Structure formats: structure tokens, C-alpha cells
Amino acid sequence: MSQKLLHTLKYRNKPELGRVLGNLFGKILIETDFAGTWDAIVPVPLHPQKLKRRGYNQSEEFAKGIAEVLAITVENCLERRKWTETQTNKSRIERIENVSGVFEIKNTAQILGKNLLLVDDVITTGATLAASATILWENGAKTVDLATIAAGGGY
């Protein structure tokens, strides 16, 4: 079921699905007393070419849904500077190498001293989220927590 949802979100031009999933996730965070934990939400960015082709960033749509419920901002402070091949068929080591040096901060002031929730659509090995979180920490984030729609791979 989650594979079909993610495939629809990413490849069937359904950005609203990301918002709905984010709203549901945000409600769960409130019900489990996590409201007030973060100052902002940071989505993992797509490369500009991929964003242009798809028309939206599914992780950003998920972030917007969570942000609406938690009443906090989405900070698009990360930038994907290098094109990377899809992670889908790569080993753990290849995934880590594939995202090494890929992300940069656009505006450090957006994250300095803040508690952040970093979101992506899927976590498989954690390479993308680790690379993103590292850049956030290196540029002054106080804390970085992670959230994804699903874990695993192979869809």
C-alpha cells in the first residue's frame, strides 16, 4: 500500500497527496505530544532539473502538510547542487557516495540555533537524510530530527 501511495505521489502528478499525508503525520505528532518540538521543517530538496520535470518536490509537499497542522514554517534552506542518479538500485556504500557533497545551505539565518524537522519521502539506508542533516548541523542548526513517509525501498 505505501509503495503505491509513494509511486502515485512521485510519478502521477499528485502533490496534494503529499499534503494529505503530511496533515495526517502532523496530527499524529500532536496526539503523541511532539507539538512544539521544532522551530521549522526542512524538506530534502530535488535537483532543479528534476524539480522542473516533476513540477513539485514531494518531500516539500509532505513538509507543508505537517507545517499546516503544527503551525510552523517550512524552510527551503537546502539546495541540491549536484545531479545524482536514483538511489533505488544502489548498495548502501554506493548511496552514501552518491550523495556525498550534494547539498548546500542557501541561507544559514533560516536555521541558525533552530530545532529542525528534516523530512523526505522515503528512508532506505539513510544516506540522503544523513548528508542533509550533516549540512544543517555544520551550518548552525541546534537539533535535527528526521521524518519520512515510509521506510524501505524497492518500489
C-alpha positions in Angstrom: 0.0 0.0 0.0 2.7 2.5 0.9 4.6 1.7 -2.3 1.6 2.5 -4.3 1.0 5.8 -2.4 4.6 6.9 -2.9 4.6 6.0 -6.6 1.4 8.0 -7.0 2.8 10.9 -5.1 6.1 11.0 -7.0 5.2 9.9 -10.5 1.4 10.6 -11.1 1.4 14.4 -10.6 -0.4 14.2 -7.2 1.3 16.8 -5.0 -1.9 17.1 -2.9 -1.3 13.5 -1.7 1.9 14.7 0.0 0.0 17.4 1.8 -2.7 15.0 3.0 0.0 12.6 4.3 1.7 15.5 6.0 -1.5 16.6 7.6 -2.1 13.1 9.0 1.5 12.9 10.2 1.2 16.3 11.9 -2.0 15.2 13.7 -0.1 12.1 15.0 2.7 14.3 16.2 0.2 16.4 18.1 -1.5 13.3 19.6 1.9 12.0 20.8 2.9 15.3 22.4 5.5 16.3 19.8 3.9 19.6 19.0 6.2 22.5 20.0 9.4 20.4 19.4 10.5 22.1 16.2 11.0 25.7 15.0 10.8 24.8 11.4 10.5 21.9 8.9 13.2 21.4 6.2 12.3 19.2 3.2 15.1 17.4 1.3 15.4 19.2 -2.0 15.2 17.8 -5.5 17.8 18.8 -8.1 16.5 21.8 -10.0 16.2 19.8 -13.3 14.2 17.0 -11.5 12.0 19.7 -9.9 11.4 21.3 -13.2 10.5 18.0 -14.8 8.2 16.8 -12.0 6.8 20.2 -11.2 6.9 19.8 -7.4 9.0 18.3 -4.6 7.1 15.5 -2.9 9.1 16.0 0.3 8.2 19.7 0.3 4.5 18.9 -0.1 4.8 16.4 2.8 6.6 19.2 4.8 3.8 21.7 4.0 1.2 19.3 5.3 3.0 18.8 8.6 3.7 22.6 8.9 0.0 23.4 8.4 -1.0 21.2 11.3 1.9 22.2 13.6 1.6 25.9 12.7 5.4 26.2 11.9 7.3 27.3 8.8 8.8 25.3 6.0 12.4 26.5 5.4 13.7 25.6 1.9 17.2 26.3 3.0 18.8 23.2 1.5 19.9 23.2 -2.1 20.8 20.1 -4.2 23.8 21.3 -6.1 24.8 18.1 -7.9 22.7 15.8 -10.1 22.6 12.3 -8.6 21.4 9.1 -10.2 18.4 7.5 -8.5 19.3 5.7 -5.3 16.8 2.9 -6.0 19.2 0.2 -7.3 22.3 1.2 -5.4 24.1 -0.6 -2.5 24.4 1.2 0.9 28.0 2.3 0.1 27.0 3.5 -3.4 24.2 5.5 -1.9 26.5 7.2 0.6 29.0 8.0 -2.2 26.1 9.2 -4.5 25.0 11.9 -2.1 28.4 13.0 -0.7 28.9 16.7 -1.2 25.5 17.1 -2.9 23.8 19.5 -0.5 24.5 23.1 0.4 22.8 25.7 2.6 21.1 28.6 0.8 20.6 30.8 3.8 22.2 30.0 7.2 20.0 32.5 9.0 16.9 30.3 8.4 18.3 27.5 10.6 20.8 29.1 13.0 20.1 27.9 16.5 16.9 26.2 15.5 15.4 22.8 16.2 14.6 21.4 12.8 12.5 18.5 11.5 14.1 17.3 8.3 11.7 15.4 6.0 11.9 13.2 3.0 9.6 10.8 1.3 11.4 7.5 1.9 14.3 6.4 4.0 16.2 3.3 2.8 19.8 3.4 4.0 19.6 6.9 5.4 22.3 8.2 3.2 20.3 11.2 1.8 19.0 12.2 5.2 22.4 11.8 6.8 24.0 14.0 4.2 21.3 16.6 4.6 21.3 16.6 8.4 25.1 16.9 8.4 25.0 20.1 6.4 22.3 21.5 8.6 24.3 20.8 11.8 27.5 22.2 10.2 25.7 25.4 9.5 24.3 26.1 12.9 21.1 24.0 13.5 20.6 23.3 17.2 18.9 19.9 16.6 17.8 17.9 13.6 15.2 15.2 13.8 14.0 13.1 10.9 10.6 12.2 9.5 9.7 10.2 6.4 6.5 8.9 4.8 7.9 5.4 4.6 10.9 3.2 5.2 12.3 0.6 2.9 12.6 0.5 -0.8 12.1 -1.5 -3.9 9.1 0.3 -5.3 
